[in-house]
Amino acid sequence: MSRKSGKIMDIQETLKDYNISIKDIGNNYIFINSISKEAAKVPDYRHPSYVKHKLQDILSICILGFLADCNE
């Protein structure tokens, strides 16, 4: 049986502090898509052969992590 990550629990507690449930974020495609579209506007100067993840995805995760008050 796997154990829950402490960081996930921290994110859930932070969202509870702001009265936001995880289901609200998961169902809010407009919010997530707007963040993703804005992140796509940032030019990616990396060489394609060294790219493992899209810059758009990395920036979206960073923005959502910042909004969830993650610090690591």
Distance bins in CASP14 RR format, pairs under 12 A and 6 or more apart:
PFRMAT RR
TARGET T0000
AUTHOR 0000-0000-0000
RMODE 2
METHOD distances of the structure
MODEL  1
2 8 0 0 0 0 0 1 0 0 0 0 0
3 9 0 0 0 0 0 1 0 0 0 0 0
4 10 0 0 0 0 0 1 0 0 0 0 0
4 11 0 0 0 0 0 1 0 0 0 0 0
4 12 0 0 0 0 1 0 0 0 0 0 0
5 11 0 0 0 0 1 0 0 0 0 0 0
5 12 0 0 0 0 0 1 0 0 0 0 0
5 70 0 0 0 0 0 1 0 0 0 0 0
5 72 0 0 0 0 0 1 0 0 0 0 0
6 12 0 0 0 0 1 0 0 0 0 0 0
6 13 0 0 0 0 1 0 0 0 0 0 0
6 70 0 0 0 0 0 1 0 0 0 0 0
6 72 0 0 0 0 0 1 0 0 0 0 0
7 13 0 0 0 0 0 1 0 0 0 0 0
7 14 0 0 0 0 0 1 0 0 0 0 0
7 65 0 0 0 0 0 1 0 0 0 0 0
7 68 0 0 0 0 1 0 0 0 0 0 0
7 69 0 0 0 0 0 1 0 0 0 0 0
7 70 1 0 0 1 0 0 0 0 0 0 0
7 71 0 0 0 0 1 0 0 0 0 0 0
7 72 1 0 0 1 0 0 0 0 0 0 0
8 14 0 0 0 0 0 1 0 0 0 0 0
8 15 0 0 0 0 0 1 0 0 0 0 0
8 22 0 0 0 0 1 0 0 0 0 0 0
8 65 0 0 0 0 0 1 0 0 0 0 0
8 68 0 0 0 0 0 1 0 0 0 0 0
8 70 0 0 0 0 0 1 0 0 0 0 0
9 15 0 0 0 0 0 1 0 0 0 0 0
9 16 0 0 0 0 0 1 0 0 0 0 0
9 22 0 0 0 0 0 1 0 0 0 0 0
9 68 0 0 0 0 0 1 0 0 0 0 0
10 16 0 0 0 0 0 1 0 0 0 0 0
10 17 0 0 0 0 0 1 0 0 0 0 0
10 65 0 0 0 0 0 1 0 0 0 0 0
10 68 0 0 0 0 1 0 0 0 0 0 0
10 69 0 0 0 0 1 0 0 0 0 0 0
10 70 1 0 0 1 0 0 0 0 0 0 0
10 71 0 0 0 0 1 0 0 0 0 0 0
10 72 0 0 0 0 1 0 0 0 0 0 0
11 17 0 0 0 0 0 1 0 0 0 0 0
11 18 0 0 0 0 0 1 0 0 0 0 0
11 20 0 0 0 0 0 1 0 0 0 0 0
11 21 0 0 0 0 0 1 0 0 0 0 0
11 22 0 0 0 0 1 0 0 0 0 0 0
11 25 0 0 0 0 1 0 0 0 0 0 0
11 64 0 0 0 0 1 0 0 0 0 0 0
11 65 1 0 0 1 0 0 0 0 0 0 0
11 66 0 0 0 0 0 1 0 0 0 0 0
11 67 0 0 0 0 1 0 0 0 0 0 0
11 68 1 0 1 0 0 0 0 0 0 0 0
11 69 1 0 0 1 0 0 0 0 0 0 0
11 70 1 0 0 1 0 0 0 0 0 0 0
11 71 0 0 0 0 0 1 0 0 0 0 0
11 72 0 0 0 0 0 1 0 0 0 0 0
12 18 0 0 0 0 0 1 0 0 0 0 0
12 20 0 0 0 0 1 0 0 0 0 0 0
12 21 0 0 0 0 1 0 0 0 0 0 0
12 22 1 0 0 1 0 0 0 0 0 0 0
12 23 0 0 0 0 0 1 0 0 0 0 0
12 25 0 0 0 0 0 1 0 0 0 0 0
12 68 0 0 0 0 1 0 0 0 0 0 0
12 69 0 0 0 0 0 1 0 0 0 0 0
12 70 0 0 0 0 0 1 0 0 0 0 0
13 20 0 0 0 0 0 1 0 0 0 0 0
13 22 0 0 0 0 0 1 0 0 0 0 0
13 68 0 0 0 0 1 0 0 0 0 0 0
13 69 0 0 0 0 1 0 0 0 0 0 0
13 70 0 0 0 0 0 1 0 0 0 0 0
14 20 0 0 0 0 1 0 0 0 0 0 0
14 22 0 0 0 0 0 1 0 0 0 0 0
14 25 0 0 0 0 0 1 0 0 0 0 0
14 64 0 0 0 0 0 1 0 0 0 0 0
14 65 0 0 0 0 1 0 0 0 0 0 0
14 66 0 0 0 0 0 1 0 0 0 0 0
14 67 0 0 0 0 1 0 0 0 0 0 0
14 68 1 0 1 0 0 0 0 0 0 0 0
14 69 1 0 1 0 0 0 0 0 0 0 0
14 70 0 0 0 0 1 0 0 0 0 0 0
14 71 0 0 0 0 0 1 0 0 0 0 0
15 21 1 0 0 1 0 0 0 0 0 0 0
15 22 1 0 0 1 0 0 0 0 0 0 0
15 23 0 0 0 0 0 1 0 0 0 0 0
15 24 0 0 0 0 1 0 0 0 0 0 0
15 25 1 0 0 1 0 0 0 0 0 0 0
15 26 0 0 0 0 0 1 0 0 0 0 0
15 64 0 0 0 0 0 1 0 0 0 0 0
15 65 0 0 0 0 0 1 0 0 0 0 0
15 67 0 0 0 0 1 0 0 0 0 0 0
15 68 1 0 0 1 0 0 0 0 0 0 0
15 69 0 0 0 0 1 0 0 0 0 0 0
15 70 0 0 0 0 0 1 0 0 0 0 0
16 22 0 0 0 0 1 0 0 0 0 0 0
16 24 0 0 0 0 0 1 0 0 0 0 0
16 68 0 0 0 0 0 1 0 0 0 0 0
16 69 0 0 0 0 0 1 0 0 0 0 0
17 68 0 0 0 0 0 1 0 0 0 0 0
17 69 0 0 0 0 1 0 0 0 0 0 0
18 24 0 0 0 0 0 1 0 0 0 0 0
18 25 0 0 0 0 0 1 0 0 0 0 0
18 67 0 0 0 0 1 0 0 0 0 0 0
18 68 0 0 0 0 1 0 0 0 0 0 0
18 69 0 0 0 0 1 0 0 0 0 0 0
20 26 0 0 0 0 0 1 0 0 0 0 0
20 27 0 0 0 0 0 1 0 0 0 0 0
20 28 0 0 0 0 1 0 0 0 0 0 0
20 31 0 0 0 0 0 1 0 0 0 0 0
20 64 0 0 0 0 0 1 0 0 0 0 0
20 67 0 0 0 0 1 0 0 0 0 0 0
20 68 0 0 0 0 1 0 0 0 0 0 0
20 69 0 0 0 0 0 1 0 0 0 0 0
21 27 0 0 0 0 1 0 0 0 0 0 0
21 28 0 0 0 0 0 1 0 0 0 0 0
22 28 0 0 0 0 0 1 0 0 0 0 0
22 64 0 0 0 0 0 1 0 0 0 0 0
22 68 0 0 0 0 0 1 0 0 0 0 0
24 30 0 0 0 0 0 1 0 0 0 0 0
24 31 0 0 0 0 1 0 0 0 0 0 0
24 32 0 0 0 0 0 1 0 0 0 0 0
25 31 1 0 0 1 0 0 0 0 0 0 0
25 32 1 0 0 1 0 0 0 0 0 0 0
25 35 0 0 0 0 0 1 0 0 0 0 0
25 64 0 0 0 0 1 0 0 0 0 0 0
25 65 0 0 0 0 0 1 0 0 0 0 0
25 67 0 0 0 0 1 0 0 0 0 0 0
25 68 0 0 0 0 1 0 0 0 0 0 0
26 32 1 0 0 1 0 0 0 0 0 0 0
26 33 0 0 0 0 0 1 0 0 0 0 0
26 64 0 0 0 0 0 1 0 0 0 0 0
28 34 0 0 0 0 1 0 0 0 0 0 0
28 35 0 0 0 0 0 1 0 0 0 0 0
28 64 0 0 0 0 0 1 0 0 0 0 0
28 67 0 0 0 0 0 1 0 0 0 0 0
29 35 0 0 0 0 0 1 0 0 0 0 0
29 36 0 0 0 0 1 0 0 0 0 0 0
29 37 0 0 0 0 0 1 0 0 0 0 0
30 36 0 0 0 0 0 1 0 0 0 0 0
30 37 0 0 0 0 0 1 0 0 0 0 0
31 37 0 0 0 0 0 1 0 0 0 0 0
31 38 0 0 0 0 0 1 0 0 0 0 0
31 60 0 0 0 0 0 1 0 0 0 0 0
31 63 0 0 0 0 0 1 0 0 0 0 0
31 64 0 0 0 0 1 0 0 0 0 0 0
31 67 0 0 0 0 1 0 0 0 0 0 0
32 38 0 0 0 0 0 1 0 0 0 0 0
32 39 0 0 0 0 0 1 0 0 0 0 0
32 56 0 0 0 0 0 1 0 0 0 0 0
32 57 0 0 0 0 0 1 0 0 0 0 0
32 60 1 0 0 1 0 0 0 0 0 0 0
32 61 0 0 0 0 0 1 0 0 0 0 0
32 63 0 0 0 0 1 0 0 0 0 0 0
32 64 1 0 0 1 0 0 0 0 0 0 0
32 67 0 0 0 0 0 1 0 0 0 0 0
33 39 0 0 0 0 0 1 0 0 0 0 0
33 40 0 0 0 0 0 1 0 0 0 0 0
33 56 0 0 0 0 0 1 0 0 0 0 0
33 60 0 0 0 0 1 0 0 0 0 0 0
34 40 0 0 0 0 0 1 0 0 0 0 0
34 41 0 0 0 0 0 1 0 0 0 0 0
34 60 0 0 0 0 0 1 0 0 0 0 0
34 63 0 0 0 0 0 1 0 0 0 0 0
34 64 0 0 0 0 0 1 0 0 0 0 0
35 41 0 0 0 0 0 1 0 0 0 0 0
35 42 0 0 0 0 0 1 0 0 0 0 0
35 56 0 0 0 0 1 0 0 0 0 0 0
35 57 0 0 0 0 0 1 0 0 0 0 0
35 59 0 0 0 0 1 0 0 0 0 0 0
35 60 1 0 1 0 0 0 0 0 0 0 0
35 61 0 0 0 0 1 0 0 0 0 0 0
35 62 0 0 0 0 0 1 0 0 0 0 0
35 63 1 0 1 0 0 0 0 0 0 0 0
35 64 1 0 0 1 0 0 0 0 0 0 0
35 65 0 0 0 0 0 1 0 0 0 0 0
35 66 0 0 0 0 0 1 0 0 0 0 0
35 67 0 0 0 0 1 0 0 0 0 0 0
36 42 0 0 0 0 0 1 0 0 0 0 0
36 54 0 0 0 0 1 0 0 0 0 0 0
36 55 0 0 0 0 0 1 0 0 0 0 0
36 56 1 0 0 1 0 0 0 0 0 0 0
36 57 1 0 0 1 0 0 0 0 0 0 0
36 58 0 0 0 0 0 1 0 0 0 0 0
36 59 0 0 0 0 1 0 0 0 0 0 0
36 60 1 0 1 0 0 0 0 0 0 0 0
36 61 0 0 0 0 0 1 0 0 0 0 0
36 63 0 0 0 0 1 0 0 0 0 0 0
36 64 0 0 0 0 1 0 0 0 0 0 0
37 56 0 0 0 0 1 0 0 0 0 0 0
37 59 0 0 0 0 0 1 0 0 0 0 0
37 60 0 0 0 0 1 0 0 0 0 0 0
37 63 0 0 0 0 0 1 0 0 0 0 0
38 56 0 0 0 0 1 0 0 0 0 0 0
38 59 0 0 0 0 1 0 0 0 0 0 0
38 60 0 0 0 0 1 0 0 0 0 0 0
38 63 0 0 0 0 1 0 0 0 0 0 0
39 54 0 0 0 0 1 0 0 0 0 0 0
39 55 1 0 0 1 0 0 0 0 0 0 0
39 56 1 0 1 0 0 0 0 0 0 0 0
39 57 1 0 0 1 0 0 0 0 0 0 0
39 58 0 0 0 0 1 0 0 0 0 0 0
39 59 1 1 0 0 0 0 0 0 0 0 0
39 60 1 0 1 0 0 0 0 0 0 0 0
39 61 0 0 0 0 1 0 0 0 0 0 0
39 62 0 0 0 0 1 0 0 0 0 0 0
39 63 1 0 0 1 0 0 0 0 0 0 0
39 64 0 0 0 0 0 1 0 0 0 0 0
40 54 0 0 0 0 1 0 0 0 0 0 0
40 55 0 0 0 0 1 0 0 0 0 0 0
40 56 1 0 1 0 0 0 0 0 0 0 0
40 57 0 0 0 0 1 0 0 0 0 0 0
40 58 0 0 0 0 0 1 0 0 0 0 0
40 59 0 0 0 0 1 0 0 0 0 0 0
40 60 0 0 0 0 1 0 0 0 0 0 0
41 55 0 0 0 0 0 1 0 0 0 0 0
41 56 0 0 0 0 1 0 0 0 0 0 0
41 59 0 0 0 0 1 0 0 0 0 0 0
41 60 0 0 0 0 0 1 0 0 0 0 0
42 54 0 0 0 0 0 1 0 0 0 0 0
42 55 1 0 0 1 0 0 0 0 0 0 0
42 56 1 0 0 1 0 0 0 0 0 0 0
42 57 0 0 0 0 0 1 0 0 0 0 0
42 58 0 0 0 0 1 0 0 0 0 0 0
42 59 1 0 0 1 0 0 0 0 0 0 0
42 60 0 0 0 0 0 1 0 0 0 0 0
42 62 0 0 0 0 0 1 0 0 0 0 0
42 63 0 0 0 0 0 1 0 0 0 0 0
43 55 0 0 0 0 1 0 0 0 0 0 0
43 56 0 0 0 0 0 1 0 0 0 0 0
43 59 0 0 0 0 0 1 0 0 0 0 0
44 50 0 0 0 0 0 1 0 0 0 0 0
44 51 1 0 0 1 0 0 0 0 0 0 0
44 53 0 0 0 0 0 1 0 0 0 0 0
44 54 1 0 0 1 0 0 0 0 0 0 0
44 55 1 0 1 0 0 0 0 0 0 0 0
44 56 0 0 0 0 1 0 0 0 0 0 0
44 57 0 0 0 0 0 1 0 0 0 0 0
44 58 0 0 0 0 1 0 0 0 0 0 0
44 59 0 0 0 0 1 0 0 0 0 0 0
45 51 0 0 0 0 0 1 0 0 0 0 0
45 55 0 0 0 0 1 0 0 0 0 0 0
46 52 0 0 0 0 1 0 0 0 0 0 0
46 53 0 0 0 0 0 1 0 0 0 0 0
46 54 0 0 0 0 0 1 0 0 0 0 0
46 55 1 0 0 1 0 0 0 0 0 0 0
46 58 0 0 0 0 0 1 0 0 0 0 0
48 54 0 0 0 0 0 1 0 0 0 0 0
48 55 0 0 0 0 0 1 0 0 0 0 0
51 57 0 0 0 0 0 1 0 0 0 0 0
51 58 0 0 0 0 0 1 0 0 0 0 0
52 58 0 0 0 0 1 0 0 0 0 0 0
53 59 0 0 0 0 0 1 0 0 0 0 0
53 60 0 0 0 0 0 1 0 0 0 0 0
53 61 0 0 0 0 1 0 0 0 0 0 0
53 62 0 0 0 0 0 1 0 0 0 0 0
54 60 0 0 0 0 1 0 0 0 0 0 0
54 61 0 0 0 0 0 1 0 0 0 0 0
55 61 0 0 0 0 0 1 0 0 0 0 0
55 62 0 0 0 0 0 1 0 0 0 0 0
56 62 0 0 0 0 0 1 0 0 0 0 0
56 63 0 0 0 0 0 1 0 0 0 0 0
57 63 0 0 0 0 0 1 0 0 0 0 0
57 64 0 0 0 0 0 1 0 0 0 0 0
58 64 0 0 0 0 0 1 0 0 0 0 0
58 65 0 0 0 0 0 1 0 0 0 0 0
59 65 0 0 0 0 0 1 0 0 0 0 0
59 66 0 0 0 0 0 1 0 0 0 0 0
60 66 0 0 0 0 0 1 0 0 0 0 0
60 67 0 0 0 0 0 1 0 0 0 0 0
61 67 0 0 0 0 0 1 0 0 0 0 0
61 68 0 0 0 0 0 1 0 0 0 0 0
61 70 0 0 0 0 1 0 0 0 0 0 0
62 68 0 0 0 0 0 1 0 0 0 0 0
62 70 0 0 0 0 1 0 0 0 0 0 0
63 70 0 0 0 0 0 1 0 0 0 0 0
64 70 0 0 0 0 1 0 0 0 0 0 0
65 71 0 0 0 0 1 0 0 0 0 0 0
65 72 0 0 0 0 0 1 0 0 0 0 0
66 72 0 0 0 0 0 1 0 0 0 0 0
END
